Amino acid sequence: MSSPEIASLSWGQMKVKGCSTTYKDCKVWPGGSRTWDWRETGTNHSPGVQPADLEEVIKKDVKTVVIGRGMNEALQVPASTVDYLKKNGIDVLVLQTEKAVAEYNTLAAQGVRVGGVFHSTC
C-alpha cells in the first residue's frame, strides 16, 4: 500500500487523494488518512506534537514521518518527540506546513513508506 497524495492545502483545509473528507488537521499513512483531533491527546500549540499524536502513524510501518507545524509555524515540536521517532528508527522532517506537504508528496511519489501529521492553520 502506498502513501496517499495530499491533493490540496489552503488555510484550514486539506484534501487527501481518494478521500472525500476535507480536513483541518490530518494524519496520513500508507493506505489511509483521518482527522488529527488534538483533543484525543491534549495537544496544544505549546508544548506541541507529542509522541501519542504519532503512534497511530508509526504503527503503519512508516520509514519517514513529516510534521507540518502550521502555515505560520505556531505548532511546536519538542526535541523529545523527534527523539522518540529517531529511537524507533524513523526519519523525521519538521517543516512549515506548505513545505511539509510538498516534501511528503515527493516522498510518497518516490514510493517511500511515509506518514505525516499536518496542521493547516496558524
N, CA, C and O atoms as a printed pandas DataFrame, in Angstrom:
     atom_number atom_name residue_name chain_id  residue_number  x_coord  y_coord  z_coord
0              1         N          MET        A               1    0.835   -1.191    0.000
1              2        CA          MET        A               1    0.000    0.000    0.000
2              3         C          MET        A               1    0.876    1.249    0.000
3              4         O          MET        A               1    1.861    1.325    0.735
4              5         N          SER        A               2    0.519    2.204   -0.810
5              6        CA          SER        A               2    1.318    3.426   -0.894
6              7         C          SER        A               2    0.695    4.544   -0.055
7              8         O          SER        A               2   -0.476    4.501    0.321
8              9         N          SER        A               3    1.524    5.531    0.216
9             10        CA          SER        A               3    1.056    6.699    0.963
10            11         C          SER        A               3    0.236    7.586    0.031
11            12         O          SER        A               3    0.670    7.870   -1.085
12            13         N          PRO        A               4   -0.949    8.029    0.473
13            14        CA          PRO        A               4   -1.807    8.827   -0.403
14            15         C          PRO        A               4   -1.261   10.236   -0.609
15            16         O          PRO        A               4   -0.667   10.824    0.294
16            17         N          GLU        A               5   -1.470   10.759   -1.795
17            18        CA          GLU        A               5   -1.063   12.131   -2.106
18            19         C          GLU        A               5   -1.972   13.126   -1.382
19            20         O          GLU        A               5   -3.184   12.928   -1.298
20            21         N          ILE        A               6   -1.381   14.177   -0.871
21            22        CA          ILE        A               6   -2.184   15.292   -0.361
22            23         C          ILE        A               6   -2.501   16.155   -1.571
23            24         O          ILE        A               6   -1.615   16.783   -2.149
24            25         N          ALA        A               7   -3.773   16.180   -1.947
25            26        CA          ALA        A               7   -4.204   16.784   -3.206
26            27         C          ALA        A               7   -4.274   18.299   -3.147
27            28         O          ALA        A               7   -4.025   18.967   -4.151
28            29         N          SER        A               8   -4.614   18.861   -1.973
29            30        CA          SER        A               8   -4.711   20.317   -1.875
30            31         C          SER        A               8   -4.535   20.757   -0.424
31            32         O          SER        A               8   -4.823   20.022    0.521
32            33         N          LEU        A               9   -4.050   21.988   -0.295
33            34        CA          LEU        A               9   -3.848   22.602    1.010
34            35         C          LEU        A               9   -4.150   24.083    0.891
35            36         O          LEU        A               9   -3.632   24.764    0.006
36            37         N          SER        A              10   -4.992   24.577    1.785
37            38        CA          SER        A              10   -5.203   26.013    1.943
38            39         C          SER        A              10   -5.470   26.236    3.425
39            40         O          SER        A              10   -5.601   25.273    4.181
40            41         N          TRP        A              11   -5.552   27.493    3.847
41            42        CA          TRP        A              11   -5.744   27.802    5.261
42            43         C          TRP        A              11   -6.981   27.075    5.796
43            44         O          TRP        A              11   -8.103   27.345    5.365
44            45         N          GLY        A              12   -6.765   26.151    6.739
45            46        CA          GLY        A              12   -7.866   25.447    7.386
46            47         C          GLY        A              12   -8.470   24.302    6.607
47            48         O          GLY        A              12   -9.463   23.720    7.042
48            49         N          GLN        A              13   -7.887   23.960    5.452
49            50        CA          GLN        A              13   -8.464   22.892    4.626
50            51         C          GLN        A              13   -7.381   22.074    3.941
51            52         O          GLN        A              13   -6.458   22.607    3.324
52            53         N          MET        A              14   -7.525   20.765    4.070
53            54        CA          MET        A              14   -6.641   19.833    3.374
54            55         C          MET        A              14   -7.483   18.728    2.751
55            56         O          MET        A              14   -8.457   18.264    3.344
56            57         N          LYS        A              15   -7.098   18.314    1.552
57            58        CA          LYS        A              15   -7.763   17.201    0.873
58            59         C          LYS        A              15   -6.711   16.145    0.552
59            60         O          LYS        A              15   -5.613   16.459    0.093
60            61         N          VAL        A              16   -7.072   14.878    0.804
61            62        CA          VAL        A              16   -6.203   13.755    0.503
62            63         C          VAL        A              16   -6.816   13.001   -0.669
63            64         O          VAL        A              16   -8.011   12.703   -0.676
64            65         N          LYS        A              17   -5.981   12.696   -1.660
65            66        CA          LYS        A              17   -6.459   11.995   -2.852
66            67         C          LYS        A              17   -7.136   10.684   -2.464
67            68         O          LYS        A              17   -6.605    9.907   -1.670
68            69         N          GLY        A              18   -8.315   10.451   -3.036
69            70        CA          GLY        A              18   -9.058    9.236   -2.771
70            71         C          GLY        A              18   -9.949    9.293   -1.544
71            72         O          GLY        A              18  -10.573    8.296   -1.180
72            73         N          CYS        A              19  -10.012   10.463   -0.899
73            74        CA          CYS        A              19  -10.828   10.625    0.306
74            75         C          CYS        A              19  -11.755   11.818    0.109
75            76         O          CYS        A              19  -11.319   12.874   -0.349
76            77         N          SER        A              20  -13.018   11.658    0.449
77            78        CA          SER        A              20  -13.988   12.738    0.240
78            79         C          SER        A              20  -13.987   13.757    1.388
79            80         O          SER        A              20  -14.573   14.831    1.257
80            81         N          THR        A              21  -13.341   13.433    2.498
81            82        CA          THR        A              21  -13.330   14.318    3.661
82            83         C          THR        A              21  -12.392   15.505    3.445
83            84         O          THR        A              21  -11.308   15.353    2.882
84            85         N          THR        A              22  -12.814   16.679    3.894
85            86        CA          THR        A              22  -11.924   17.839    3.958
86            87         C          THR        A              22  -11.459   17.957    5.402
87            88         O          THR        A              22  -12.268   18.056    6.325
88            89         N          TYR        A              23  -10.154   17.947    5.581
89            90        CA          TYR        A              23   -9.579   18.005    6.916
90            91         C          TYR        A              23   -9.120   19.415    7.267
91            92         O          TYR        A              23   -8.752   20.193    6.387
92            93         N          LYS        A              24   -9.144   19.738    8.555
93            94        CA          LYS        A              24   -8.460   20.937    9.061
94            95         C          LYS        A              24   -7.023   20.540    9.400
95            96         O          LYS        A              24   -6.065   21.129    8.899
96            97         N          ASP        A              25   -6.898   19.547   10.245
97            98        CA          ASP        A              25   -5.611   18.938   10.572
98            99         C          ASP        A              25   -5.755   17.463   10.250
99           100         O          ASP        A              25   -6.813   16.879   10.484
100          101         N          CYS        A              26   -4.700   16.848    9.713
101          102        CA          CYS        A              26   -4.853   15.439    9.351
102          103         C          CYS        A              26   -3.609   14.623    9.619
103          104         O          CYS        A              26   -2.492   15.131    9.721
104          105         N          LYS        A              27   -3.862   13.321    9.728
105          106        CA          LYS        A              27   -2.825   12.303    9.811
106          107         C          LYS        A              27   -2.921   11.498    8.528
107          108         O          LYS        A              27   -4.022   11.198    8.066
108          109         N          VAL        A              28   -1.779   11.145    7.947
109          110        CA          VAL        A              28   -1.754   10.299    6.753
110          111         C          VAL        A              28   -0.704    9.208    6.937
111          112         O          VAL        A              28    0.281    9.387    7.653
112          113         N          TRP        A              29   -0.935    8.079    6.279
113          114        CA          TRP        A              29   -0.023    6.936    6.351
114          115         C          TRP        A              29   -0.274    6.077    5.133
115          116         O          TRP        A              29   -1.264    6.280    4.430
116          117         N          PRO        A              30    0.598    5.121    4.866
117          118        CA          PRO        A              30    0.373    4.250    3.710
118          119         C          PRO        A              30   -1.005    3.587    3.790
119          120         O          PRO        A              30   -1.288    2.811    4.703
120          121         N          GLY        A              31   -1.841    3.909    2.821
121          122        CA          GLY        A              31   -3.173    3.316    2.738
122          123         C          GLY        A              31   -4.283    4.066    3.441
123          124         O          GLY        A              31   -5.426    3.609    3.418
124          125         N          GLY        A              32   -3.993    5.216    4.074
125          126        CA          GLY        A              32   -5.090    5.878    4.762
126          127         C          GLY        A              32   -4.811    7.269    5.278
127          128         O          GLY        A              32   -3.701    7.793    5.186
128          129         N          SER        A              33   -5.876    7.850    5.830
129          130        CA          SER        A              33   -5.795    9.184    6.430
130          131         C          SER        A              33   -6.999    9.364    7.345
131          132         O          SER        A              33   -7.999    8.654    7.236
132          133         N          ARG        A              34   -6.878   10.322    8.243
133          134        CA          ARG        A              34   -8.018   10.678    9.083
134          135         C          ARG        A              34   -7.766   12.037    9.711
135          136         O          ARG        A              34   -6.661   12.575    9.643
136          137         N          THR        A              35   -8.812   12.583   10.324
137          138        CA          THR        A              35   -8.698   13.843   11.050
138          139         C          THR        A              35   -7.712   13.688   12.197
139          140         O          THR        A              35   -7.722   12.678   12.899
140          141         N          TRP        A              36   -6.870   14.682   12.383
141          142        CA          TRP        A              36   -5.986   14.737   13.550
142          143         C          TRP        A              36   -6.701   15.603   14.584
143          144         O          TRP        A              36   -6.678   16.832   14.516
144          145         N          ASP        A              37   -7.330   14.935   15.536
145          146        CA          ASP        A              37   -8.094   15.609   16.579
146          147         C          ASP        A              37   -7.195   15.797   17.794
147          148         O          ASP        A              37   -6.906   14.840   18.513
148          149         N          TRP        A              38   -6.756   17.024   18.020
149          150        CA          TRP        A              38   -5.818   17.323   19.107
150          151         C          TRP        A              38   -6.395   16.971   20.475
151          152         O          TRP        A              38   -5.649   16.706   21.418
152          153         N          ARG        A              39   -7.715   16.968   20.581
153          154        CA          ARG        A              39   -8.343   16.669   21.878
154          155         C          ARG        A              39   -8.070   15.239   22.337
155          156         O          ARG        A              39   -8.114   14.958   23.534
156          157         N          GLU        A              40   -7.790   14.341   21.409
157          158        CA          GLU        A              40   -7.523   12.947   21.773
158          159         C          GLU        A              40   -6.302   12.805   22.684
159          160         O          GLU        A              40   -6.258   11.920   23.539
160          161         N          THR        A              41   -5.327   13.669   22.498
161          162        CA          THR        A              41   -4.074   13.560   23.261
162          163         C          THR        A              41   -3.774   14.807   24.090
163          164         O          THR        A              41   -2.735   14.881   24.746
164          165         N          GLY        A              42   -4.681   15.787   24.062
165          166        CA          GLY        A              42   -4.459   17.015   24.810
166          167         C          GLY        A              42   -3.409   17.919   24.186
167          168         O          GLY        A              42   -2.793   18.727   24.880
168          169         N          THR        A              43   -3.201   17.790   22.888
169          170        CA          THR        A              43   -2.195   18.592   22.189
170          171         C          THR        A              43   -2.640   20.050   22.091
171          172         O          THR        A              43   -3.816   20.344   21.882
172          173         N          ASN        A              44   -1.681   20.947   22.246
173          174        CA          ASN        A              44   -1.855   22.386   22.044
174          175         C          ASN        A              44   -0.649   22.889   21.271
175          176         O          ASN        A              44    0.321   22.156   21.078
176          177         N          HIS        A              45   -0.708   24.143   20.827
177          178        CA          HIS        A              45    0.424   24.708   20.084
178          179         C          HIS        A              45    1.723   24.591   20.877
179          180         O          HIS        A              45    2.790   24.366   20.306
180          181         N          SER        A              46    1.624   24.744   22.185
181          182        CA          SER        A              46    2.773   24.559   23.057
182          183         C          SER        A              46    2.323   23.681   24.224
183          184         O          SER        A              46    1.318   24.016   24.851
184          185         N          PRO        A              47    2.985   22.602   24.550
185          186        CA          PRO        A              47    4.307   22.205   24.074
186          187         C          PRO        A              47    4.322   21.598   22.675
187          188         O          PRO        A              47    5.399   21.405   22.112
188          189         N          GLY        A              48    3.178   21.296   22.105
189          190        CA          GLY        A              48    3.145   20.864   20.713
190          191         C          GLY        A              48    2.915   19.377   20.516
191          192         O          GLY        A              48    2.281   18.711   21.334
192          193         N          VAL        A              49    3.449   18.872   19.402
193          194        CA          VAL        A              49    3.237   17.492   18.975
194          195         C          VAL        A              49    3.888   16.537   19.976
195          196         O          VAL        A              49    5.071   16.652   20.300
196          197         N          GLN        A              50    3.080   15.598   20.450
197          198        CA          GLN        A              50    3.539   14.610   21.429
198          199         C          GLN        A              50    3.694   13.238   20.757
199          200         O          GLN        A              50    3.065   12.987   19.729
200          201         N          PRO        A              51    4.518   12.350   21.320
201          202        CA          PRO        A              51    4.613   11.001   20.750
202          203         C          PRO        A              51    3.248   10.337   20.567
203          204         O          PRO        A              51    3.048    9.603   19.599
204          205         N          ALA        A              52    2.313   10.582   21.475
205          206        CA          ALA        A              52    0.973    9.980   21.354
206          207         C          ALA        A              52    0.265   10.411   20.070
207          208         O          ALA        A              52   -0.564    9.668   19.544
208          209         N          ASP        A              53    0.585   11.608   19.560
209          210        CA          ASP        A              53   -0.013   12.074   18.301
210          211         C          ASP        A              53    0.480   11.257   17.111
211          212         O          ASP        A              53   -0.180   11.202   16.073
212          213         N          LEU        A              54    1.642   10.622   17.264
213          214        CA          LEU        A              54    2.294    9.935   16.150
214          215         C          LEU        A              54    2.177    8.417   16.197
215          216         O          LEU        A              54    2.486    7.745   15.212
216          217         N          GLU        A              55    1.737    7.870   17.318
217          218        CA          GLU        A              55    1.706    6.414   17.483
218          219         C          GLU        A              55    0.921    5.710   16.390
219          220         O          GLU        A              55    1.375    4.703   15.847
220          221         N          GLU        A              56   -0.253    6.232   16.064
221          222        CA          GLU        A              56   -1.090    5.607   15.035
222          223         C          GLU        A              56   -0.369    5.565   13.691
223          224         O          GLU        A              56   -0.467    4.582   12.958
224          225         N          VAL        A              57    0.350    6.628   13.376
225          226        CA          VAL        A              57    1.057    6.713   12.096
226          227         C          VAL        A              57    2.245    5.755   12.074
227          228         O          VAL        A              57    2.444    5.053   11.083
228          229         N          ILE        A              58    3.030    5.712   13.136
229          230        CA          ILE        A              58    4.224    4.861   13.093
230          231         C          ILE        A              58    3.874    3.369   13.157
231          232         O          ILE        A              58    4.672    2.528   12.744
232          233         N          LYS        A              59    2.700    3.043   13.666
233          234        CA          LYS        A              59    2.264    1.641   13.677
234          235         C          LYS        A              59    2.002    1.119   12.264
235          236         O          LYS        A              59    1.830   -0.085   12.071
236          237         N          LYS        A              60    1.972    2.004   11.289
237          238        CA          LYS        A              60    1.736    1.614    9.892
238          239         C          LYS        A              60    3.049    1.300    9.182
239          240         O          LYS        A              60    3.096    1.268    7.952
240          241         N          ASP        A              61    4.123    1.068    9.954
241          242        CA          ASP        A              61    5.432    0.680    9.424
242          243         C          ASP        A              61    6.005    1.731    8.470
243          244         O          ASP        A              61    6.538    1.400    7.411
244          245         N          VAL        A              62    5.888    3.000    8.865
245          246        CA          VAL        A              62    6.461    4.064    8.046
246          247         C          VAL        A              62    7.967    4.158    8.284
247          248         O          VAL        A              62    8.463    3.799    9.353
248          249         N          LYS        A              63    8.679    4.641    7.281
249          250        CA          LYS        A              63   10.125    4.852    7.386
250          251         C          LYS        A              63   10.450    6.316    7.672
251          252         O          LYS        A              63   11.500    6.638    8.226
252          253         N          THR        A              64    9.525    7.195    7.281
253          254        CA          THR        A              64    9.706    8.637    7.467
254          255         C          THR        A              64    8.391    9.235    7.948
255          256         O          THR        A              64    7.316    8.844    7.493
256          257         N          VAL        A              65    8.487   10.194    8.877
257          258        CA          VAL        A              65    7.326   10.960    9.324
258          259         C          VAL        A              65    7.601   12.431    9.036
259          260         O          VAL        A              65    8.659   12.959    9.380
260          261         N          VAL        A              66    6.636   13.079    8.401
261          262        CA          VAL        A              66    6.711   14.514    8.125
262          263         C          VAL        A              66    5.716   15.215    9.046
263          264         O          VAL        A              66    4.547   14.835    9.112
264          265         N          ILE        A              67    6.185   16.234    9.751
265          266        CA          ILE        A              67    5.336   17.002   10.658
266          267         C          ILE        A              67    5.199   18.416   10.106
267          268         O          ILE        A              67    6.188   19.129    9.933
268          269         N          GLY        A              68    3.941   18.813    9.831
269          270        CA          GLY        A              68    3.649   20.169    9.371
270          271         C          GLY        A              68    3.254   21.031   10.558
271          272         O          GLY        A              68    2.246   20.771   11.214
272          273         N          ARG        A              69    4.055   22.066   10.836
273          274        CA          ARG        A              69    3.890   22.886   12.037
274          275         C          ARG        A              69    2.845   23.991   11.899
275          276         O          ARG        A              69    2.643   24.765   12.835
276          277         N          GLY        A              70    2.184   24.077   10.755
277          278        CA          GLY        A              70    1.221   25.149   10.521
278          279         C          GLY        A              70    1.755   26.147    9.515
279          280         O          GLY        A              70    2.950   26.176    9.219
280          281         N          MET        A              71    0.860   26.960    8.995
281          282        CA          MET        A              71    1.236   27.946    7.980
282          283         C          MET        A              71    2.223   28.983    8.529
283          284         O          MET        A              71    3.108   29.451    7.814
284          285         N          ASN        A              72    2.057   29.329    9.798
285          286        CA          ASN        A              72    2.951   30.300   10.448
286          287         C          ASN        A              72    3.873   29.635   11.467
287          288         O          ASN        A              72    4.523   30.314   12.262
288          289         N          GLU        A              73    3.925   28.321   11.439
289          290        CA          GLU        A              73    4.783   27.519   12.319
290          291         C          GLU        A              73    4.518   27.754   13.804
291          292         O          GLU        A              73    5.444   27.808   14.612
292          293         N          ALA        A              74    3.238   27.893   14.149
293          294        CA          ALA        A              74    2.859   28.114   15.545
294          295         C          ALA        A              74    2.911   26.826   16.372
295          296         O          ALA        A              74    3.083   26.877   17.590
296          297         N          LEU        A              75    2.762   25.673   15.714
297          298        CA          LEU        A              75    2.747   24.394   16.410
298          299         C          LEU        A              75    4.178   23.971   16.733
299          300         O          LEU        A              75    5.011   23.830   15.838
300          301         N          GLN        A              76    4.448   23.774   18.002
301          302        CA          GLN        A              76    5.783   23.379   18.449
302          303         C          GLN        A              76    5.988   21.871   18.290
303          304         O          GLN        A              76    5.034   21.094   18.282
304          305         N          VAL        A              77    7.248   21.484   18.163
305          306        CA          VAL        A              77    7.621   20.070   18.119
306          307         C          VAL        A              77    8.811   19.907   19.060
307          308         O          VAL        A              77    9.941   20.235   18.701
308          309         N          PRO        A              78    8.552   19.396   20.272
309          310        CA          PRO        A              78    9.632   19.250   21.245
310          311         C          PRO        A              78   10.713   18.272   20.773
311          312         O          PRO        A              78   10.439   17.342   20.014
312          313         N          ALA        A              79   11.937   18.500   21.233
313          314        CA          ALA        A              79   13.045   17.600   20.913
314          315         C          ALA        A              79   12.727   16.171   21.345
315          316         O          ALA        A              79   13.160   15.219   20.695
316          317         N          SER        A              80   11.980   16.012   22.431
317          318        CA          SER        A              80   11.633   14.677   22.923
318          319         C          SER        A              80   10.778   13.912   21.910
319          320         O          SER        A              80   10.869   12.687   21.825
320          321         N          THR        A              81    9.959   14.615   21.151
321          322        CA          THR        A              81    9.131   13.968   20.127
322          323         C          THR        A              81    9.999   13.509   18.957
323          324         O          THR        A              81    9.831   12.400   18.450
324          325         N          VAL        A              82   10.924   14.361   18.535
325          326        CA          VAL        A              82   11.856   13.990   17.462
326          327         C          VAL        A              82   12.706   12.793   17.909
327          328         O          VAL        A              82   12.906   11.852   17.141
328          329         N          ASP        A              83   13.197   12.832   19.136
329          330        CA          ASP        A              83   13.997   11.727   19.678
330          331         C          ASP        A              83   13.203   10.427   19.705
331          332         O          ASP        A              83   13.741    9.364   19.394
332          333         N          TYR        A              84   11.927   10.505   20.073
333          334        CA          TYR        A              84   11.048    9.336   20.103
334          335         C          TYR        A              84   11.008    8.666   18.726
335          336         O          TYR        A              84   11.120    7.444   18.628
336          337         N          LEU        A              85   10.852    9.453   17.677
337          338        CA          LEU        A              85   10.817    8.897   16.321
338          339         C          LEU        A              85   12.158    8.285   15.948
339          340         O          LEU        A              85   12.214    7.170   15.429
340          341         N          LYS        A              86   13.230    9.008   16.209
341          342        CA          LYS        A              86   14.564    8.511   15.858
342          343         C          LYS        A              86   14.895    7.219   16.600
343          344         O          LYS        A              86   15.509    6.318   16.028
344          345         N          LYS        A              87   14.497    7.120   17.862
345          346        CA          LYS        A              87   14.744    5.895   18.640
346          347         C          LYS        A              87   13.974    4.709   18.085
347          348         O          LYS        A              87   14.346    3.558   18.314
348          349         N          ASN        A              88   12.896    4.991   17.351
349          350        CA          ASN        A              88   12.119    3.944   16.692
350          351         C          ASN        A              88   12.593    3.689   15.261
351          352         O          ASN        A              88   11.937    2.974   14.504
352          353         N          GLY        A              89   13.744    4.281   14.892
353          354        CA          GLY        A              89   14.326    4.059   13.571
354          355         C          GLY        A              89   13.610    4.774   12.444
355          356         O          GLY        A              89   13.685    4.353   11.290
356          357         N          ILE        A              90   12.912    5.862   12.773
357          358        CA          ILE        A              90   12.123    6.593   11.787
358          359         C          ILE        A              90   12.763    7.953   11.522
359          360         O          ILE        A              90   13.075    8.700   12.450
360          361         N          ASP        A              91   12.953    8.261   10.236
361          362        CA          ASP        A              91   13.427    9.582    9.852
362          363         C          ASP        A              91   12.306   10.575   10.083
363          364         O          ASP        A              91   11.132   10.241    9.919
364          365         N          VAL        A              92   12.658   11.795   10.464
365          366        CA          VAL        A              92   11.629   12.807   10.740
366          367         C          VAL        A              92   12.005   14.130   10.084
367          368         O          VAL        A              92   13.162   14.550   10.114
368          369         N          LEU        A              93   11.007   14.775    9.494
369          370        CA          LEU        A              93   11.144   16.110    8.919
370          371         C          LEU        A              93   10.113   17.003    9.591
371          372         O          LEU        A              93    8.928   16.676    9.630
372          373         N          VAL        A              94   10.568   18.127   10.116
373          374        CA          VAL        A              94    9.687   19.094   10.776
374          375         C          VAL        A              94    9.761   20.381    9.961
375          376         O          VAL        A              94   10.812   21.017    9.889
376          377         N          LEU        A              95    8.635   20.764    9.342
377          378        CA          LEU        A              95    8.627   21.877    8.395
378          379         C          LEU        A              95    7.353   22.707    8.511
379          380         O          LEU        A              95    6.351   22.257    9.068
380          381         N          GLN        A              96    7.407   23.913    7.983
381          382        CA          GLN        A              96    6.208   24.726    7.786
382          383         C          GLN        A              96    5.268   23.895    6.910
383          384         O          GLN        A              96    5.742   23.178    6.029
384          385         N          THR        A              97    3.967   23.968    7.122
385          386        CA          THR        A              97    3.041   23.007    6.513
386          387         C          THR        A              97    3.081   22.978    4.993
387          388         O          THR        A              97    3.039   21.891    4.417
388          389         N          GLU        A              98    3.160   24.117    4.316
389          390        CA          GLU        A              98    3.215   24.063    2.849
390          391         C          GLU        A              98    4.457   23.298    2.380
391          392         O          GLU        A              98    4.377   22.496    1.450
392          393         N          LYS        A              99    5.591   23.543    3.015
393          394        CA          LYS        A              99    6.827   22.828    2.674
394          395         C          LYS        A              99    6.720   21.362    3.069
395          396         O          LYS        A              99    7.205   20.483    2.357
396          397         N          ALA        A             100    6.082   21.100    4.207
397          398        CA          ALA        A             100    5.913   19.727    4.676
398          399         C          ALA        A             100    5.071   18.908    3.697
399          400         O          ALA        A             100    5.411   17.764    3.393
400          401         N          VAL        A             101    3.979   19.488    3.205
401          402        CA          VAL        A             101    3.116   18.789    2.246
402          403         C          VAL        A             101    3.883   18.507    0.953
403          404         O          VAL        A             101    3.778   17.412    0.400
404          405         N          ALA        A             102    4.645   19.476    0.474
405          406        CA          ALA        A             102    5.428   19.278   -0.750
406          407         C          ALA        A             102    6.444   18.147   -0.558
407          408         O          ALA        A             102    6.602   17.297   -1.434
408          409         N          GLU        A             103    7.120   18.140    0.571
409          410        CA          GLU        A             103    8.117   17.099    0.847
410          411         C          GLU        A             103    7.442   15.734    1.008
411          412         O          GLU        A             103    7.920   14.731    0.479
412          413         N          TYR        A             104    6.343   15.708    1.733
413          414        CA          TYR        A             104    5.578   14.460    1.901
414          415         C          TYR        A             104    5.172   13.904    0.533
415          416         O          TYR        A             104    5.385   12.723    0.258
416          417         N          ASN        A             105    4.590   14.746   -0.323
417          418        CA          ASN        A             105    4.138   14.287   -1.641
418          419         C          ASN        A             105    5.297   13.783   -2.490
419          420         O          ASN        A             105    5.143   12.805   -3.222
420          421         N          THR        A             106    6.452   14.433   -2.406
421          422        CA          THR        A             106    7.637   13.985   -3.147
422          423         C          THR        A             106    8.048   12.594   -2.684
423          424         O          THR        A             106    8.299   11.711   -3.504
424          425         N          LEU        A             107    8.116   12.398   -1.369
425          426        CA          LEU        A             107    8.498   11.094   -0.822
426          427         C          LEU        A             107    7.476   10.020   -1.193
427          428         O          LEU        A             107    7.847    8.909   -1.571
428          429         N          ALA        A             108    6.180   10.358   -1.082
429          430        CA          ALA        A             108    5.131    9.400   -1.434
430          431         C          ALA        A             108    5.234    8.996   -2.906
431          432         O          ALA        A             108    5.073    7.821   -3.238
432          433         N          ALA        A             109    5.500    9.959   -3.788
433          434        CA          ALA        A             109    5.618    9.680   -5.219
434          435         C          ALA        A             109    6.830    8.794   -5.521
435          436         O          ALA        A             109    6.847    8.071   -6.517
436          437         N          GLN        A             110    7.833    8.857   -4.658
437          438        CA          GLN        A             110    9.034    8.020   -4.818
438          439         C          GLN        A             110    8.836    6.625   -4.242
439          440         O          GLN        A             110    9.731    5.784   -4.325
440          441         N          GLY        A             111    7.652    6.373   -3.651
441          442        CA          GLY        A             111    7.356    5.067   -3.098
442          443         C          GLY        A             111    7.843    4.855   -1.675
443          444         O          GLY        A             111    7.809    3.731   -1.173
444          445         N          VAL        A             112    8.296    5.913   -1.016
445          446        CA          VAL        A             112    8.734    5.819    0.376
446          447         C          VAL        A             112    7.513    5.559    1.259
447          448         O          VAL        A             112    6.444    6.123    1.026
448          449         N          ARG        A             113    7.673    4.714    2.261
449          450        CA          ARG        A             113    6.594    4.488    3.245
450          451         C          ARG        A             113    6.627    5.674    4.205
451          452         O          ARG        A             113    7.279    5.644    5.249
452          453         N          VAL        A             114    5.904    6.712    3.812
453          454        CA          VAL        A             114    5.914    7.972    4.561
454          455         C          VAL        A             114    4.546    8.208    5.194
455          456         O          VAL        A             114    3.506    7.886    4.620
456          457         N          GLY        A             115    4.584    8.778    6.388
457          458        CA          GLY        A             115    3.369    9.192    7.064
458          459         C          GLY        A             115    3.558   10.623    7.522
459          460         O          GLY        A             115    4.652   11.178    7.423
460          461         N          GLY        A             116    2.488   11.217    8.024
461          462        CA          GLY        A             116    2.635   12.580    8.493
462          463         C          GLY        A             116    1.465   13.057    9.316
463          464         O          GLY        A             116    0.383   12.472    9.320
464          465         N          VAL        A             117    1.730   14.153   10.020
465          466        CA          VAL        A             117    0.685   14.900   10.714
466          467         C          VAL        A             117    0.838   16.348   10.290
467          468         O          VAL        A             117    1.941   16.894   10.282
468          469         N          PHE        A             118   -0.278   16.959    9.939
469          470        CA          PHE        A             118   -0.257   18.295    9.353
470          471         C          PHE        A             118   -1.292   19.208    9.989
471          472         O          PHE        A             118   -2.463   18.854   10.125
472          473         N          HIS        A             119   -0.833   20.389   10.373
473          474        CA          HIS        A             119   -1.688   21.447   10.955
474          475         C          HIS        A             119   -1.865   22.498    9.860
475          476         O          HIS        A             119   -0.880   23.043    9.361
476          477         N          SER        A             120   -3.117   22.788    9.484
477          478        CA          SER        A             120   -3.351   23.621    8.299
478          479         C          SER        A             120   -3.668   25.083    8.579
479          480         O          SER        A             120   -3.928   25.852    7.653
480          481         N          THR        A             121   -3.649   25.472    9.858
481          482        CA          THR        A             121   -3.854   26.906   10.126
482          483         C          THR        A             121   -2.564   27.484   10.687
483          484         O          THR        A             121   -1.481   27.207   10.171
484          485         N          CYS        A             122   -2.671   28.278   11.731
485          486        CA          CYS        A             122   -1.513   29.021   12.244
486          487         C          CYS        A             122   -0.292   28.153   12.481
487          488         O          CYS        A             122    0.748   28.653   12.911
